[in-house]
Amino acid sequence: MDSDTDSDTSRDPDMGRGIDVHIDRDRCLGAGMCALTAPQVFDQDEDEGLVVLLDARPPQERLAAVRVAAGVCPASAITLTRRGSSPAS
């Protein structure tokens, strides 16, 4: 086994499992930070400017941007869960 691969997995516990992305349009303020940060995963609708989820199961190479987008959302309208689990209520 490659030690670099082992160390990358230890730093990112979701590596290989993936992330499910959930949005709450009722909370969304339409700031657009998500669409600017991860445009392959998030967009805004033309009518209200609210978040539109383009990819609920983004590939590994987009996870860093998705995490940043969730973190900068001023309304906390984006929830990330390990693939297969459900968001906290």
SETI-528085 format. One line per 10 residues: number of its first residue (from 1); their letters; for each residue x, y, z of N, C-alpha, C. Coordinates in nm, 4 decimals, m for minus. Atoms other than C-alpha are relative to their C-alpha. Layout:
BEGIN
NUM = A = X Y Z X Y Z X Y Z  ...
This chain:
BEGIN
1 = MDSDTDSDTS = 0.0827 m0.1200 0.0000 0.0000 0.0000 0.0000 0.0859 0.1247 0.0000  m0.0690 m0.1270 0.0062 0.1077 0.3541 m0.0675 m0.0284 0.0786 0.1267  0.0190 m0.0712 m0.1262 0.1650 0.5490 0.2557 m0.0685 0.1344 m0.0213  0.0685 m0.1258 0.0271 0.0470 0.8715 0.0896 m0.1512 m0.0204 m0.0045  0.1423 0.0304 0.0062 m0.2903 0.7114 0.0206 m0.0553 m0.0224 0.1399  0.0444 0.0243 m0.1367 m0.3153 0.5917 0.3805 m0.0136 0.1293 0.0770  0.0059 m0.1244 m0.0761 m0.2393 0.9361 0.5196 m0.1128 0.0894 m0.0500  0.1109 m0.0799 0.0524 m0.4900 1.1049 0.2854 m0.1322 m0.0499 0.0557  0.1232 0.0570 m0.0533 m0.7626 0.8671 0.4030 m0.0160 0.0356 0.1470  0.0113 m0.0323 m0.1421 m0.6813 0.9364 0.7673 m0.0371 0.1463 0.0216
11 = RDPDMGRGID = 0.0365 m0.1406 m0.0123 m0.7164 1.3112 0.7092 m0.1425 0.0263 m0.0447  0.1354 m0.0175 0.0513 m1.0467 1.2749 0.5240 m0.0794 m0.1279 0.0244  0.0714 0.1232 m0.0330 m1.2709 1.0182 0.6947 m0.1097 m0.0366 m0.0991  0.1057 0.0279 0.0967 m1.5276 1.0467 0.4137 0.0536 m0.0502 m0.1325  m0.0586 0.0436 0.1266 m1.2825 0.9511 0.1396 m0.0457 m0.1422 m0.0319  0.0447 0.1314 0.0426 m1.4210 0.6599 m0.0535 m0.1473 m0.0243 0.0283  0.1416 0.0185 m0.0322 m1.7676 0.6900 0.1014 m0.0849 0.1078 m0.0631  0.0727 m0.1092 0.0605 m1.8757 1.0256 m0.0281 m0.0921 0.0727 0.0953  0.0854 m0.0906 m0.0764 m2.1090 1.2938 0.0917 m0.1329 0.0152 m0.0735  0.1306 m0.0371 0.0540 m2.4810 1.3480 0.0407 m0.0238 0.1459 0.0365
21 = VHIDRDRCLG = 0.0273 m0.1418 m0.0209 m2.5797 1.7126 0.0026 m0.1506 0.0188 0.0103  0.1414 m0.0301 m0.0209 m2.9136 1.8353 0.1356 m0.0139 0.1519 0.0090  0.0246 m0.1442 m0.0086 m3.0571 2.1835 0.0948 m0.1369 0.0254 0.0616  0.1267 m0.0435 m0.0570 m3.3330 2.3675 0.2765 m0.0356 0.1337 m0.0655  0.0361 m0.1220 0.0728 m3.4841 2.6167 0.0334 m0.0801 0.0978 0.0854  0.0740 m0.0900 m0.0889 m3.7063 2.7553 0.3119 0.0948 0.0887 0.0812  m0.0997 m0.0779 m0.0751 m3.3916 2.8736 0.4928 0.0836 0.0891 m0.0901  m0.0883 m0.0692 0.0938 m3.2090 2.9974 0.1824 m0.0363 0.1483 m0.0109  0.0175 m0.1448 0.0140 m3.1595 3.3746 0.1598 0.0287 0.0485 m0.1423  m0.0323 m0.0378 0.1370 m3.0435 3.3725 m0.2027 0.1299 0.0772 m0.0135
31 = AGMCALTAPQ = m0.1274 m0.0722 0.0053 m2.6951 3.5078 m0.1260 0.0884 m0.0474 m0.1145  m0.0736 0.0519 0.1147 m2.5474 3.2824 m0.3947 0.1420 m0.0448 0.0283  m0.1358 0.0428 m0.0338 m2.2283 3.1928 m0.2073 0.0257 m0.1443 m0.0437  m0.0158 0.1405 0.0382 m2.2869 2.8236 m0.2769 0.0246 m0.0119 m0.1500  m0.0138 0.0066 0.1455 m2.3261 2.8765 m0.6515 0.1335 0.0571 m0.0470  m0.1307 m0.0557 0.0340 m2.0113 3.0876 m0.6622 0.1136 m0.0933 0.0398  m0.1051 0.0859 m0.0540 m1.8092 2.8395 m0.4562 0.0050 m0.1368 m0.0669  0.0072 0.1342 0.0600 m1.9261 2.5116 m0.6114 m0.1064 m0.0003 m0.1096  0.1016 m0.0145 0.1051 m2.1060 2.5912 m0.9390 m0.0414 m0.1300 m0.0684  0.0389 0.1279 0.0586 m2.1078 2.2272 m1.0514 m0.1020 m0.0727 0.0879
41 = VFDQDEDEGL = 0.0886 0.0667 m0.0955 m2.3146 2.1360 m0.7453 m0.1218 0.0857 0.0337  0.1085 m0.0911 m0.0377 m2.5277 2.4443 m0.6717 m0.0244 0.1038 m0.1084  0.0379 m0.1102 0.0879 m2.7152 2.7009 m0.8786 m0.1076 0.0783 0.0741  0.1110 m0.0779 m0.0556 m2.9834 2.9612 m0.8118 m0.1112 0.0037 m0.1036  0.1097 m0.0075 0.0959 m3.3288 2.9631 m0.9617 m0.0165 0.1442 m0.0473  0.0126 m0.1318 0.0615 m3.4125 3.2541 m1.1888 m0.1105 0.0847 0.0628  0.1136 m0.0743 m0.0546 m3.7372 3.3495 m1.0128 0.0304 0.0645 0.1344  m0.0213 m0.0493 m0.1362 m3.6392 3.3840 m0.6473 0.1468 0.0101 0.0398  m0.1419 m0.0005 m0.0326 m3.2637 3.3367 m0.6568 0.0383 m0.0998 0.1075  m0.0267 0.0983 m0.1049 m3.2881 3.0451 m0.4154 0.0834 m0.1160 m0.0542
51 = VVLLDARPPQ = m0.0899 0.1091 0.0359 m3.0497 2.7522 m0.4145 m0.0721 m0.1107 m0.0759  0.0434 0.1168 0.0752 m3.0955 2.4708 m0.6651 0.1142 m0.1002 0.0097  m0.1001 0.1040 m0.0133 m2.9116 2.1466 m0.5994 0.0140 m0.0739 m0.1329  m0.0259 0.0646 0.1290 m2.7538 2.0157 m0.9203 0.0530 m0.1414 0.0165  m0.0621 0.1307 m0.0201 m2.5703 1.7172 m0.7724 m0.0014 m0.0341 0.1487  0.0133 0.0371 m0.1413 m2.6782 1.5626 m0.4403 0.1091 m0.0959 0.0455  m0.1088 0.0941 m0.0321 m2.3894 1.3126 m0.4578 0.1230 0.0363 m0.0827  m0.1133 m0.0455 0.0806 m2.0907 1.5066 m0.5878 0.1187 m0.0953 0.0093  m0.1180 0.0855 m0.0021 m1.7736 1.3197 m0.6829 0.1057 0.0533 0.0958  m0.1054 m0.0297 m0.0966 m1.4716 1.3173 m0.4552 0.0720 0.1320 m0.0296
61 = ERLAAVRVAA = m0.0769 m0.1199 0.0341 m1.2936 1.5962 m0.6445 m0.0761 0.1299 0.0247  0.0782 m0.1215 m0.0278 m1.5767 1.8404 m0.5658 m0.0329 0.0169 0.1480  0.0389 m0.0043 m0.1416 m1.6125 1.7658 m0.1938 0.0585 0.1182 0.0756  m0.0603 m0.1133 m0.0702 m1.3713 2.0351 m0.0761 m0.0801 0.1279 m0.0264  0.0786 m0.1193 0.0339 m1.5665 2.3061 m0.2621 m0.1387 m0.0061 0.0625  0.1327 0.0157 m0.0610 m1.8972 2.1663 m0.1341 0.0063 0.0312 0.1494  m0.0156 m0.0296 m0.1432 m1.7704 2.1795 0.2254 0.0153 0.1496 0.0239  m0.0167 m0.1459 m0.0125 m1.6606 2.5402 0.1768 m0.1348 0.0684 m0.0219  0.1308 m0.0603 0.0294 m1.9989 2.6275 0.0229 m0.0941 m0.0138 0.1182  0.0856 0.0195 m0.1172 m2.1818 2.4773 0.3202 0.0440 0.0907 0.1144
71 = GVCPASAITL = m0.0520 m0.0829 m0.1084 m1.9564 2.6678 0.5574 m0.0244 0.1483 m0.0170  0.0191 m0.1433 0.0229 m2.0044 3.0073 0.3930 m0.1460 0.0387 m0.0197  0.1423 m0.0306 0.0167 m2.3818 2.9805 0.3543 m0.0499 0.0804 0.1202  0.0412 m0.0835 m0.1133 m2.5178 3.2680 0.5666 m0.1276 m0.0490 0.0689  0.1247 0.0505 m0.0573 m2.8468 3.0831 0.6260 0.0132 m0.1431 0.0518  m0.0200 0.1414 m0.0363 m2.6946 2.7400 0.6987 m0.1049 m0.0893 m0.0664  0.1021 0.0732 0.0745 m2.9254 2.6036 0.4311 0.0531 m0.1279 m0.0644  m0.0623 0.1177 0.0599 m2.6797 2.3324 0.3207 0.0455 m0.0934 0.1113  m0.0401 0.1018 m0.0972 m2.6362 2.0125 0.5205 0.0731 m0.1104 m0.0742  m0.0778 0.1076 0.0582 m2.3741 1.7497 0.4454 m0.0050 m0.1198 0.0933
81 = TRRGSSPAS = m0.0014 0.1224 m0.0782 m2.3998 1.3902 0.5607 0.0843 m0.1034 m0.0718  m0.0689 0.1117 0.0624 m2.1938 1.0821 0.5020 m0.1010 m0.0753 m0.0845  0.0894 0.0681 0.0937 m2.3400 0.8930 0.2113 m0.0768 m0.1115 0.0701  0.0851 0.1029 m0.0552 m2.6336 0.6840 0.3200 m0.0651 0.0359 0.1324  0.0650 m0.0408 m0.1252 m2.7115 0.8626 0.6475 m0.0925 0.1176 m0.0311  0.0935 m0.1097 0.0259 m2.9868 1.1206 0.6832 0.0387 0.1206 0.0848  m0.0351 m0.1208 m0.0742 m2.9488 1.4822 0.7947 m0.0724 0.0054 0.1346  0.0641 m0.0160 m0.1321 m3.0215 1.5713 1.1557 m0.1221 0.0879 m0.0144  0.1240 m0.0801 0.0086 m3.3693 1.7082 1.2067 0.0071 0.1175 0.0930
